[in-house]
Amino acid sequence: AARALPWRLFGASLLAAPEPAEVSERILSQRGIVKDDTFKAHTDGHAYGDKFPDYFLLLCAQACEEGGGNFLIDGYEILRQLQENPETRWVVSALEHRPVNQTSRLPSVTPVLLRAGERRALRCRLPGPPSAFMAQRVSEESEDPKQDAQMLEIYHQSIQKAADAAQRIYLRPGDALVVDNYRMFHGRDPYRDQRRLLWRCWLWTSASRGLPDVEEGELHSTPGNAPGEVVGDEETDEATAKRAKTKQFRRELTKSDSYFKFGRTQMNGAMENLKKVSGSELLTKIRQNGFKLTVGDITFVLAESYGFCWGVERAVAMAYEARDFFPDKNIWVTNEIIHNPSVNKQLSDKGMKFVQTNSDGSKDYSGVQEGDVVILPAFGASVDEMALFKEKNVQIVDTTCPWVSKVWTSVEKSKDKGHTAIIHGKYDHEETVATKSFAQKYLVLKNMGEAEYVADYILGNGNKEEFLSKFSKAMSEGFDPDVDLECLGVANQTTMLKGETELIGKLFERTLIKKYGPQNINEHFLSFNTICDATQERQDAMYKMFGAEYEAPESKLYADLEGEQVGIDLMTTKNAEKLSSRQMEADSKGGGEVSDEIPAKVLVLGGFNSSNTAHLLEIAEDKKITAYHIDCAERIGVADGEATNRIQHKPMSTSPAQAMMDEGLEVTENFLPEGPVTIGITSGASTPDNIFGDTLKRVLAVKGLEA
């Protein structure tokens, strides 16, 4: 819950939300923070200097029986009171202009009051307890130590007075406290119950002063370097200081003037505007009616999970907003923004240009000129592409899904450790092309069969020449399977099935345990949580529509290894919690209980080059349900202005490349039978609601009906 809540609260404006950190007697006592102390007023995140988080949340898991009340103080109100008093008015100006020592693990001698755009960002640390935290204090470089000391004394006394009078907040299990860390100071009273347990998450939004000089995967929500790891304020993180080239490039790019950042209000407005152009009242009506609607003798049954996932919706909204924000600029999209022809056509109709692909698969960037705007698509862009755009001095609008970026961070961690990145994906898919550009050594595996082949090779049962031939297009240059498979980290293309990715991760962990022993596994294997379940949820919903369930893949090799290693716990299993977009989609789209009526036919909507849409068609065919894959409403025939009972669709046997050129499509006449019929409707993660609505209206028109 603590992982999902930040994204539900802040949506696309959230830049980073590190792993939640445990707040308990067990953890805090290691830093000299004890339950018997009053935790005096403070702001969080001093470990990050002047790039401290602008929000944080506390989620209560276990309350205490007595004490432990939290309190909040409005820092802006403190400033107002100081400003109104003629004797202390000078303090407000001094707080903004007089640098003091902020007691940070990272060096930070700055004024107490900073600016973040139009926001004021205050910091506060009163003298202990806890004894581990030193208060804000006069800088050794102060030009007037006496005046600075007086400034801090007045400031701290005003805060302490407010703290004494503040109302206490007693969190119960399930309660969450979300705090503006730029404005509000917080603390807590002593307590007795050692079972008290909270989860804390520090948050950076687009309205913050920016992200610290570390990658998102290395941000933390504790006073130390990583969740569960505690260090003193004076200690440094050597691992953080040693950056790989791609990490440094990404950091510099996101901080440059070339990198356009959306404000929270701007992004929220963009999401609302997108709903106006891509939403469907008819689809909303079906959701609210239990995912089922009957019109005449046609009954539509809507899959529980379908259409735009949160990352895709965010990307399209950002692209639309870019057109509005840069009305007179040439705007280029490096690839399809998403795999949906209707959405890409709408962007083209708005005057956006798409970078063309040459016959050899390379891209032609010759048209992109200095001062143009370039949009990076939802599945990201390679390091080389981003470097080229920076060199061309263009304005970059990065719509990359945050969960794709999380995969990149994991791949970079593999590189830092000298591990090879095993990437579960398709080697020529745009997202995987981007992901492998962040790796030094990589091997892309398409499915469980290829993973078993590699695992068997690691165990000494393979031919090197055959291996190199089999994966010639899917491995890094100079890859040597006899050397580069000794240490591994597993990541994935986010559109792959989570069940298969999880099993591949467990297979390689078991394989390396067998070869090197459980006592050495940490030296040979890295486990990451990079699975986004949007693709899986759409497939699960398809199975549910047919009264069936998804069956996770099996591996005989894994089963044999598991049998040999009884009692050995896997890191992969412990990190199996997934990134979920379902709640965000439910919050966005609304809906009620799901219908259990099984359809006779299914319409599968989505781009012909969308792999996750194609998987939905496979499920229908596997369950012997007649299904039609169409990419737009116009595939349902109209002749001489009259709706006709015909549908043009892509069969499984036709390749995506053929279908996108209108080759290999089939036409089925009289696809709607006489009399009542139940039609299931679903789509992959790249299909907007308005295409659903237009398609359903076309179906109804075939029988002379209206919604």
C-alpha positions in Angstrom: 0.0 0.0 0.0 2.8 2.4 0.8 4.4 1.8 -2.6 1.2 2.4 -4.5 -0.2 5.4 -2.6 2.3 8.1 -3.9 1.3 7.4 -7.5 -2.4 7.5 -6.7 -2.0 10.8 -4.9 0.4 12.6 -7.3 0.0 10.8 -10.6 2.2 12.0 -13.5 3.6 14.9 -11.4 5.5 12.4 -9.2 9.2 12.4 -10.2 10.4 9.8 -7.7 9.1 7.7 -4.8 11.8 5.5 -3.2 11.0 2.3 -1.5 9.1 2.9 1.8 11.3 2.7 4.9 10.4 1.1 8.2 9.9 3.5 11.1 10.1 1.5 14.3 11.9 1.2 17.6 14.1 -1.5 16.0 15.3 0.7 13.2 15.4 4.1 14.8 17.2 3.0 17.9 20.3 2.4 15.7 20.4 6.2 15.2 19.9 7.1 18.8 16.2 7.9 18.3 14.2 6.2 21.1 10.5 6.0 21.8 10.9 7.7 25.2 12.0 11.0 23.5 9.9 13.7 22.1 10.9 13.9 18.5 11.1 17.7 18.1 9.9 19.6 15.1 11.8 19.1 11.9 11.6 18.7 8.1 12.6 15.4 6.4 15.3 14.5 4.0 18.3 16.5 5.1 20.5 13.8 3.8 19.8 15.2 0.3 21.0 18.8 1.1 19.0 21.5 -0.7 17.3 18.8 -2.9 15.3 17.5 0.0 11.9 15.9 -0.8 8.9 18.3 -1.2 6.4 15.7 0.3 6.5 12.7 2.4 3.9 10.2 3.7 3.6 8.1 6.8 1.4 4.9 6.6 0.5 3.3 9.9 0.7 -0.5 10.1 0.7 -0.9 13.9 -0.4 1.8 16.3 0.7 2.2 19.9 -1.6 2.0 22.9 -0.4 5.1 24.6 1.4 8.3 23.4 3.1 8.6 20.0 1.0 11.5 18.9 2.2 13.3 15.7 2.0 17.0 15.4 2.3 19.4 12.5 3.3 23.1 12.4 2.6 25.4 9.5 6.0 27.0 8.7 4.3 29.7 6.5 2.3 30.7 9.5 5.5 31.0 11.6 6.9 33.3 8.9 3.7 35.4 8.9 3.8 35.9 12.7 7.4 36.9 12.6 6.7 39.3 9.8 3.8 41.0 11.7 6.0 41.7 14.7 8.2 44.8 14.1 10.8 43.3 16.5 11.2 40.1 14.5 10.4 41.2 11.0 14.1 41.2 10.1 14.3 37.5 10.8 12.1 36.6 7.8 14.4 38.4 5.4 17.5 36.9 7.1 16.1 33.4 6.9 16.0 33.8 3.1 19.4 35.4 2.7 21.7 34.2 5.6 23.3 30.8 4.9 23.4 28.4 7.9 24.7 24.9 8.4 21.8 22.6 7.7 23.3 19.5 9.3 23.0 17.4 6.2 25.0 14.3 5.3 25.6 16.0 2.0 27.3 19.4 2.4 24.7 22.1 2.6 25.2 25.6 3.8 22.2 27.4 2.6 19.5 29.8 3.8 16.7 28.3 5.8 14.2 29.6 3.3 14.8 28.5 -0.3 12.7 28.8 -3.4 11.2 26.1 -5.7 9.6 28.1 -8.5 6.7 30.0 -6.9 6.9 27.7 -3.8 8.8 28.6 -0.6 10.8 25.7 0.7 11.6 25.8 4.5 13.8 23.6 6.5 13.7 23.0 10.2 15.8 21.1 12.8 15.4 22.1 16.4 18.0 21.1 19.1 17.5 17.4 20.1 16.2 15.1 21.1 16.9 12.9 19.2 20.5 13.3 20.1 21.5 11.9 16.7 20.2 15.1 15.0 22.1 18.3 15.4 20.1 21.4 15.0 20.5 24.0 12.3 23.4 26.1 13.4 25.6 29.0 12.5 27.9 28.4 9.6 31.7 28.6 10.2 31.8 31.0 7.2 29.2 33.3 8.7 29.9 37.0 8.2 27.9 37.9 11.4 27.8 34.8 13.7 26.0 36.7 16.5 23.2 37.9 14.3 22.8 34.4 12.7 22.6 32.8 16.1 19.9 35.3 17.1 18.0 34.6 13.9 18.0 30.8 14.5 17.1 31.3 18.2 14.0 33.4 17.4 13.0 31.0 14.6 13.4 27.9 16.7 11.7 29.4 19.7 8.7 30.3 17.6 8.5 26.8 16.2 8.8 25.2 19.7 6.0 27.4 21.0 3.8 26.3 18.2 4.7 22.7 18.8 3.7 22.9 22.4 0.2 24.1 21.4 -0.3 21.9 18.4 -3.1 19.4 18.2 -1.9 15.8 18.2 -2.7 13.3 15.5 -3.0 9.6 16.5 -2.7 7.4 13.5 -4.5 4.1 13.5 -3.7 1.1 11.2 -4.4 2.0 7.6 -4.2 5.7 8.3 -1.9 7.8 6.1 -0.4 11.2 6.8 0.7 13.1 3.8 2.8 16.2 4.5 4.0 19.1 2.5 7.7 18.9 3.5 8.4 22.4 2.2 5.8 24.0 4.4 5.0 21.8 7.4 7.2 20.9 10.3 6.4 17.7 12.1 7.4 15.7 15.3 6.0 13.2 17.7 5.5 12.6 21.4 7.1 9.8 23.4 5.4 6.4 23.4 5.7 3.0 25.2 4.6 0.3 22.8 7.6 -1.2 21.0 5.3 -2.7 18.4 4.5 0.7 16.9 5.2 0.5 13.1 4.9 3.1 10.4 6.1 3.1 6.8 7.6 6.3 5.5 8.1 7.4 1.9 9.9 10.5 0.7 8.5 12.0 -2.5 9.8 14.3 -5.1 7.3 16.0 -7.5 7.7 18.2 -10.5 7.1 21.2 -8.2 10.2 20.3 -6.1 13.7 21.8 -6.3 14.6 18.8 -8.4 16.0 15.4 -7.8 19.2 14.8 -5.8 22.3 13.8 -7.8 21.5 10.1 -7.6 19.4 7.8 -9.8 15.8 7.1 -8.8 16.6 3.5 -7.9 19.2 4.7 -5.4 17.0 7.3 -3.7 15.9 6.2 -0.3 13.4 7.1 2.4 15.7 6.6 5.4 18.4 8.7 7.0 20.9 6.3 5.5 21.9 5.1 2.0 19.2 2.5 1.3 16.1 1.0 3.0 17.2 -0.8 6.1 20.7 0.6 6.0 21.5 3.3 8.5 24.5 5.6 8.6 25.4 8.8 10.3 25.0 12.2 8.8 28.7 12.6 8.4 29.2 9.4 6.4 29.4 9.4 2.6 28.2 6.9 0.0 31.1 5.8 -2.2 28.9 3.8 -4.4 26.7 6.8 -5.1 29.8 8.9 -5.9 31.0 6.4 -8.5 28.7 6.9 -11.5 28.6 4.9 -14.7 28.6 6.9 -17.9 24.9 6.4 -18.7 23.9 7.4 -15.2 25.8 10.6 -15.4 24.4 11.4 -18.8 20.8 10.9 -17.7 21.3 13.0 -14.7 22.9 15.9 -16.6 20.2 15.6 -19.3 17.3 15.9 -16.9 18.9 18.9 -15.3 19.7 20.7 -18.5 17.7 23.5 -20.1 16.9 21.1 -23.0 14.8 18.9 -20.8 11.2 20.2 -20.5 9.5 19.5 -17.1 5.8 19.5 -16.6 4.4 21.2 -13.4 1.9 19.3 -11.4 -1.0 21.6 -12.2 0.0 21.5 -15.9 0.1 17.7 -15.9 -3.2 17.3 -14.1 -4.8 19.7 -16.7 -3.3 17.7 -19.5 -4.7 14.4 -18.1 -8.2 16.0 -17.9 -7.9 17.4 -21.4 -7.0 14.0 -22.7 -10.2 12.5 -21.2 -12.2 15.0 -23.1 -10.8 13.9 -26.5 -10.1 10.2 -25.8 -12.9 9.3 -23.4 -16.2 7.6 -24.2 -19.5 8.2 -22.4 -20.8 4.9 -23.7 -17.8 3.0 -22.2 -18.3 4.8 -18.9 -21.9 3.8 -19.0 -21.0 0.2 -19.5 -18.5 0.2 -16.6 -21.0 1.8 -14.2 -23.5 -0.9 -15.3 -21.4 -3.8 -14.1 -19.2 -3.9 -17.2 -22.3 -5.0 -19.2 -24.8 -3.3 -21.5 -27.7 -4.6 -23.5 -29.1 -2.6 -26.5 -31.8 -4.4 -28.5 -30.6 -8.0 -29.0 -26.9 -7.1 -28.6 -25.2 -7.5 -25.2 -21.8 -6.1 -24.7 -19.5 -7.5 -22.0 -16.5 -5.3 -21.1 -13.3 -6.9 -19.8 -12.4 -5.8 -16.2 -9.0 -4.4 -17.3 -8.6 -3.0 -20.8 -7.3 -0.1 -22.8 -4.9 2.7 -21.8 -2.7 1.8 -18.9 -1.5 4.6 -16.7 1.9 5.0 -18.3 0.4 5.2 -21.8 -2.3 7.6 -20.8 0.4 9.8 -19.2 2.6 9.7 -22.4 -0.3 10.7 -24.7 -1.4 13.5 -22.4 2.2 14.9 -22.3 2.3 14.7 -26.1 -0.9 16.7 -26.5 0.2 19.2 -23.9 3.5 19.7 -25.7 1.6 20.7 -28.8 -0.4 23.3 -26.8 2.7 24.5 -25.0 4.9 24.8 -28.1 2.3 25.9 -30.7 4.8 27.4 -33.2 7.5 24.8 -32.9 8.4 21.9 -35.1 7.6 18.8 -33.0 9.1 15.4 -33.7 8.2 12.0 -32.2 11.2 9.6 -32.3 8.8 6.7 -32.9 5.2 5.9 -32.6 4.2 7.6 -29.3 2.4 4.3 -28.5 1.4 1.3 -30.7 -2.0 2.7 -31.8 -2.5 4.1 -35.3 -5.5 6.3 -34.4 -3.5 8.1 -31.6 -0.5 8.5 -33.8 -2.7 9.9 -36.6 -4.2 12.4 -34.2 -0.7 13.6 -33.3 0.1 13.8 -37.0 -3.1 15.8 -37.6 -1.8 18.3 -35.0 1.3 18.9 -37.1 3.7 16.6 -35.3 6.3 14.8 -37.4 7.5 11.2 -36.9 11.1 10.3 -37.4 11.3 7.9 -40.3 13.0 4.6 -40.3 15.5 3.7 -43.1 15.5 0.4 -44.9 18.3 -0.9 -42.7 16.3 -0.2 -39.6 18.2 2.9 -38.6 16.4 6.2 -38.1 16.7 9.4 -40.2 17.2 12.3 -37.9 18.3 14.7 -40.7 15.1 16.7 -40.5 15.5 17.5 -36.8 17.0 21.0 -36.4 18.2 23.1 -33.5 15.3 24.6 -31.6 12.8 21.9 -32.6 10.9 19.9 -30.0 11.5 16.1 -29.8 9.1 13.8 -27.9 10.5 10.6 -26.5 7.8 7.9 -26.6 6.3 5.9 -23.7 8.7 3.0 -24.2 11.7 5.4 -24.1 14.7 6.1 -26.3 18.2 4.8 -26.4 21.2 6.6 -24.8 22.6 7.3 -28.3 19.3 8.9 -29.4 19.1 11.1 -26.3 22.8 12.1 -26.8 22.1 13.1 -30.4 19.2 15.3 -29.4 21.2 17.0 -26.7 23.9 17.7 -29.3 21.3 19.1 -31.7 20.2 21.5 -28.9 16.5 20.6 -29.2 13.8 20.8 -26.5 13.2 17.3 -25.2 9.8 16.2 -23.9 10.3 12.8 -22.2 7.1 10.8 -22.0 9.0 7.6 -21.0 6.8 5.5 -18.6 8.4 5.8 -15.1 8.2 2.0 -14.8 10.4 1.7 -18.0 12.9 4.0 -16.4 12.9 1.8 -13.3 14.0 -1.1 -15.5 16.8 1.1 -16.9 18.0 1.8 -13.3 18.1 -1.9 -12.6 20.1 -2.6 -15.7 22.6 0.1 -14.6 22.9 -1.5 -11.2 23.8 -4.8 -12.9 26.5 -2.8 -14.8 27.8 -1.2 -11.6 28.3 -4.7 -10.1 29.9 -6.1 -13.3 26.9 -8.3 -13.8 25.4 -9.2 -17.2 21.8 -8.0 -17.7 19.4 -10.7 -18.6 16.5 -8.9 -20.3 13.2 -10.7 -20.7 11.9 -9.2 -23.9 12.1 -9.0 -27.7 15.5 -7.8 -28.9 14.1 -5.6 -31.6 11.2 -4.1 -29.6 11.7 -0.3 -29.1 11.6 -0.6 -25.3 14.2 -3.3 -25.2 16.4 -1.4 -27.7 16.3 1.5 -25.2 16.9 -0.7 -22.2 19.9 -2.6 -23.5 21.6 0.7 -24.4 22.0 1.3 -20.6 23.8 -2.1 -20.2 27.4 -2.9 -20.8 26.8 -6.7 -21.1 23.4 -8.0 -21.9 21.5 -11.0 -23.3 17.9 -10.7 -24.4 15.6 -13.7 -23.9 12.2 -13.9 -25.5 10.6 -16.7 -23.6 11.0 -19.5 -21.0 12.4 -21.9 -23.6 15.3 -19.6 -24.3 15.9 -19.0 -20.6 16.0 -22.8 -20.0 18.5 -23.1 -22.9 20.8 -20.5 -21.2 20.4 -22.0 -17.7 21.3 -25.4 -19.1 24.4 -23.9 -20.7 25.5 -22.3 -17.4 25.3 -25.8 -15.9 27.7 -27.1 -18.5 25.3 -28.6 -21.0 25.7 -26.6 -24.2 27.7 -25.8 -27.3 29.4 -22.4 -27.4 29.2 -22.1 -31.2 25.5 -23.0 -31.2 24.9 -20.5 -28.4 26.5 -17.6 -30.2 24.6 -18.4 -33.4 21.3 -18.7 -31.6 21.6 -15.4 -29.8 23.6 -13.5 -32.4 21.1 -10.6 -32.6 20.2 -10.6 -28.9 23.5 -10.1 -27.1 26.0 -7.4 -26.5 29.1 -7.1 -28.7 31.9 -9.5 -27.8 29.6 -11.5 -25.5 31.3 -14.7 -24.2 28.9 -17.1 -22.6 31.7 -18.9 -20.7 32.6 -15.7 -18.9 29.6 -13.4 -19.1 27.1 -15.8 -17.5 28.9 -16.0 -14.2 27.1 -13.0 -12.6 23.6 -12.0 -13.6 20.8 -9.5 -13.0 17.3 -10.1 -14.4 15.2 -7.2 -15.8 12.3 -7.2 -18.3 10.5 -5.4 -21.1 7.4 -4.1 -19.3 5.0 -5.6 -21.8 6.1 -9.2 -21.1 4.0 -11.5 -18.9 4.9 -11.0 -15.3 4.4 -14.7 -14.5 7.1 -15.7 -17.1 9.5 -12.9 -16.0 9.2 -14.0 -12.4 9.9 -17.6 -13.3 12.9 -16.7 -15.4 14.3 -14.7 -12.5 13.8 -17.7 -10.1 15.3 -20.1 -12.7 18.5 -18.2 -13.0 18.8 -17.7 -9.2 18.4 -21.5 -8.7 20.8 -22.2 -11.5 23.5 -20.0 -10.0 22.8 -21.5 -6.5 23.5 -24.9 -8.0 26.7 -23.8 -9.6 28.2 -21.6 -6.9 26.4 -22.6 -3.7 23.8 -20.6 -1.7 26.5 -19.0 0.4 27.9 -17.3 -2.7 24.7 -16.4 -4.5 24.8 -12.7 -3.5 28.1 -12.4 -5.5 26.5 -13.9 -8.6 22.9 -12.8 -8.7 20.9 -9.5 -8.4 17.2 -9.5 -7.9 15.1 -6.6 -9.1 11.4 -5.7 -8.8 10.8 -4.3 -12.3 7.5 -6.0 -13.3 4.6 -3.8 -14.3 1.4 -5.8 -14.4 -0.6 -3.8 -16.9 -0.2 -6.5 -19.6 -0.8 -9.4 -17.3 -4.0 -7.7 -15.9 -5.5 -7.4 -19.3 -4.8 -11.0 -20.0 -6.2 -12.1 -16.6 -9.3 -10.1 -17.4 -9.6 -11.9 -20.8 -9.4 -15.3 -19.1 -11.9 -14.1 -16.5 -14.3 -13.1 -19.3 -14.3 -16.7 -20.4 -14.7 -18.1 -16.9 -11.1 -19.3 -16.9 -7.8 -18.4 -15.1 -4.3 -17.6 -16.3 -2.0 -20.6 -15.8 1.5 -19.6 -15.0 4.3 -21.1 -17.2 6.1 -24.2 -16.1 9.7 -25.2 -16.4 11.0 -28.8 -15.8 14.5 -27.5 -15.2 13.3 -25.1 -12.6 11.2 -27.8 -10.9 14.2 -30.1 -10.8 16.4 -27.4 -9.2 13.7 -26.5 -6.7 13.5 -30.1 -5.7 17.2 -30.2 -5.1 17.2 -26.9 -3.1 14.4 -27.5 -0.6 14.5 -24.9 2.2 16.5 -22.3 0.3 14.6 -19.0 0.1 15.0 -17.0 -3.0 15.7 -13.2 -3.3 13.5 -13.2 -6.4 10.5 -14.4 -4.4 11.0 -11.8 -1.7 11.1 -9.1 -4.3 8.1 -10.4 -6.2 5.7 -7.5 -5.3 4.8 -5.9 -8.6 4.2 -2.3 -9.7 0.5 -2.1 -10.1 -1.4 0.3 -12.3 -4.9 -1.2 -11.7 -5.8 1.1 -8.8 -4.8 4.2 -10.8 -6.9 3.0 -13.7 -9.9 2.3 -11.5 -9.5 5.8 -9.9 -9.4 7.3 -13.4 -12.1 5.3 -15.1 -14.5 4.3 -12.3 -16.7 1.3 -12.5 -18.8 -1.3 -10.6 -18.9 -5.1 -10.2 -17.9 -7.1 -13.2 -20.3 -9.2 -15.3 -19.9 -13.0 -15.3 -21.7 -13.5 -18.6 -19.5 -15.4 -21.1 -19.5 -13.9 -24.6 -20.0 -15.8 -27.9 -17.7 -13.5 -29.8 -15.0 -11.0 -28.9 -13.7 -7.8 -30.4 -10.1 -7.2 -29.7 -9.1 -3.6 -30.3 -5.6 -2.3 -30.7 -2.8 -1.6 -33.1 -1.8 -4.4 -35.4 1.8 -4.0 -34.2 0.8 -4.2 -30.5 2.2 -7.4 -29.1 0.1 -7.3 -25.9 -3.0 -6.9 -28.1 -2.0 -9.9 -30.1 -1.6 -12.0 -26.9 -5.3 -11.2 -26.2 -6.3 -12.7 -29.5 -4.3 -15.8 -28.8 -6.2 -16.3 -25.5 -9.5 -16.1 -27.3 -8.4 -18.6 -30.0 -7.0 -20.9 -27.3 -10.4 -20.9 -25.6 -12.2 -21.6 -29.0 -14.0 -18.2 -28.9 -14.4 -16.4 -32.2 -12.4 -13.2 -32.0 -11.7 -10.3 -34.4 -8.6 -8.1 -34.0 -9.3 -4.7 -35.4 -7.3 -1.4 -35.1 -10.2 1.1 -35.6 -14.0 1.3 -35.8 -13.8 1.7 -39.6 -12.9 -2.0 -40.0 -16.6 -2.6 -39.4 -17.9 -2.2 -42.9 -20.0 0.6 -44.3 -21.2 0.6 -48.0 -23.0 3.3 -49.7 -23.5 5.1 -46.5 -25.2 2.1 -44.9 -23.8 -0.1 -42.2 -23.1 -3.6 -43.5 -22.7 -6.8 -41.6 -19.0 -7.3 -42.3 -15.7 -6.9 -40.5 -12.1 -6.6 -41.7 -9.7 -8.0 -39.2 -6.1 -9.3 -38.7 -5.8 -13.1 -38.3 -3.0 -14.6 -36.2 -1.2 -15.8 -39.3 -0.7 -12.3 -40.7 2.5 -10.5 -39.5 2.1 -7.0 -37.9 4.2 -5.5 -40.7 1.8 -6.9 -43.3 -1.3 -5.9 -41.5 0.0 -2.3 -41.0 0.1 -2.1 -44.8 -3.4 -3.5 -45.1 -2.0 -6.8 -46.4 -3.2 -10.2 -45.2 -6.4 -8.9 -43.6 -9.5 -11.1 -43.7 -13.1 -10.0 -44.3 -15.8 -11.9 -42.5 -19.3 -11.4 -43.8 -22.3 -11.6 -41.5 -20.1 -11.6 -38.4 -23.2 -10.7 -36.3 -25.7 -13.6 -36.3 -29.5 -13.2 -36.4 -31.1 -12.9 -33.0 -29.5 -12.1 -29.6 -25.7 -12.2 -29.3 -23.3 -11.4 -26.5 -20.1 -9.7 -27.6 -17.0 -9.3 -25.4 -14.8 -6.3 -25.9 -11.3 -5.7 -24.8 -8.0 -4.2 -25.9 -4.3 -3.9 -25.2 -2.7 -1.1 -23.2 -2.5 1.4 -26.1 -6.1 1.8 -27.1 -8.1 4.9 -26.0 -11.7 4.7 -24.8 -13.1 6.7 -27.8 -12.1 3.9 -30.2 -14.2 1.6 -28.0 -17.1 3.9 -28.2 -16.9 4.4 -31.9 -16.6 0.7 -32.5 -19.6 -0.2 -30.4 -21.7 2.4 -32.2 -20.7 0.8 -35.5 -21.7 -2.6 -34.2 -25.1 -1.3 -33.1 -25.6 0.4 -36.4 -25.3 -2.9 -38.2 -28.5 -3.9 -36.6 -30.1 -0.4 -36.9 -29.6 0.3 -33.1 -28.4 3.3 -31.2 -26.9 3.4 -27.7 
